[in-house]
Amino acid sequence: MGSTVSRPIPAGSSPIGSISYPLRHYAITSWLRAGIPVHVVQRMAGHKHLATTQRYVHFMKQDLEEAARRMAQAQGLKEESW
C-alpha cells in the first residue's frame, strides 16, 4: 500500500484532530452514513466551507445504488428494468 500523508489541522478546530487523511475520510463518511446532518459533520470535521464536507456525499450515492441493485435482485427484477 502507498504511503499515508498526514494533513495538519489547527489544534482545537476538529474533534478528530490531526490524523491521517484516510482516517479522516473514514470518520466523515461514517458520520454521514450514520445520518448525522451534513452541517454538523462540517463542524466536527473542522471544514470552513460546507462544499468541502459535501464531497463525501458521493459515497452515499454509491451506497444507494448498491441498495437499489440488491432490492431489485430480491424482487427478481433484471438490472436493465430498473
Secondary structure, 3 states (H helix, E strand, C coil): CCCCCECCCCCCCCCCCCCEHHHHHHHHHHHHHCCCCHHHHHHHHCCCCHHHHHHHHHHHHHHHHHHHHHHHHHCCCCHHHC
